[in-house]
Amino acid sequence: MPYVLREPNGEIKAIYQNPHDGVEEELPMNHPDIMAFLSTQTGTAATLLDLAESDMAMARVVEDLIELLIMKGAISFDDLPEAAQNKLAKRQTWRGSLDEALASFGGGKVI
């Protein structure tokens, strides 16, 4: 997780990979303040924002791929490490809850 230096008004002034002189606040890469800072930057910072957004999309691709491999019988859910099983089960529960909520409003499936 990156470390941030803030302006007196609270906006992020700089982002560091490691703690830096007086910079101790650590935020997750997808924190709204970091996303806002990166969206105003060009070059490397803009690329970091693109990568962060891509990471979220790729996580869903990997999740779908695992689900497909399990459905096809190529792997078993039990073959996955326990931590991965827990994360996948949580996400399935959350998506199932959203599916139910959307269905009550006549909506479609959560993707």
Buried (B, 14 or more C-beta within 10 A) or exposed (E): EBBBBBEEEEEBEEBEEEEEEEBEEEBEBEBEBBBEBBEEEEEEBEEBBEEBEEEEEEEEEEBEEBBEBBEEEEEEEEEBEEEEEEBBEEBEEEBEEEBEEEEEEEEEEEE
